[in-house]
Amino acid sequence: MKAKEIRSMSSMELNGQLETLKGELFNLRFQQATGQLENVSRIRVVKRNIARVKTVMHEKNMKAQGE
């Protein structure tokens, strides 16, 4: 997921995307703990996408406050 795609989302979509990514990260960590995870690099990708979504959400909040 690119930052450009994330910036085009509304705040409701961002919240939904964040919840989806957090759920996916939980499932990946669970799979890793039980030894069922095949693609370990997916955890890193999901964590970075969470960070991107949070960054864009923060930017939008700061812009809305006028700072």
C-alpha positions, 0 to 999 in steps of 0.5 A, a space after each residue: 500500500 502506497 502513501 498516495 493511496 492512503 492519503 486519498 482515503 477518508 478518515 472513516 476509511 482510514 479507521 477501517 483500514 487500521 482495524 483491518 491491518 491490526 487484525 491481520 497483524 494479530 493473526 500473523 503473530 498468532 500463526 508465528 507463535 504456533 509455527 504455521 507462518 510461512 511468509 515471515 516478511 509479511 509481518 514487517 509489511 503489515 507493520 509498515 502499513 499500520 505506521 503509514 496509516 497512522 502517519 496520514 491520520 496524524 497529518 489529517 488531524 494536524 491539518 484540521 486543527 490548523 497547525 
